[in-house]
Amino acid sequence: MIERVRALLLRRFFERRILPLAASVEPEPAGPGDVPSYYVPRTRAPLGPADLRIPFRDRREIAASLDAHWAHTPLRGLGSAIVRLSRAFGGVRAKERVSSFIYEMF
């Protein structure tokens, strides 16, 4: 369980950074609409774990990379904000057992 201070930090981050983003995006129509199918045949193999490993030296590089990637989007500055928030969660350990309400889909 996340203690009260961390829960407050997460709530504040969500309310100040994430909710405004959600309010600025128009939802896509639910259902197929004019699209005959949402299926898209893949032209390359799915990404594997090695494709997702990026060798950053420190948090500043992570923040700079995310900020550069999101510079001209509504997510501008969110990389630095996430990295700042992550400092409060350095000692958090993952649970050994995952909740039955969480699942993975492949």
RAFENQUI-V732590 format. One line per field, one symbol per residue. phi: phi as a letter, one per 30 degrees, with the letter a starting at -180 (. if undefined). psi: psi as a letter, one per 40 degrees, with the letter a starting at -180 (. if undefined). A space follows every 10 residues. Layout:
BEGIN
phi = ???
psi = ???
END
This chain:
BEGIN
phi = .ddedddddd ddddddcced dddccddddd jdhdddacdb ddcbdddced dcccdddadd dddddddddc ecbddeided ddddddddcd cdcdddcded dcbcbc
psi = hhiddddddd dddddddddd dddehhiihh idbehdiehh hheiiiiidd dehhgididd ddddddddde dfieeheddd dddddddefd ehiiidhiie ehiih.
END
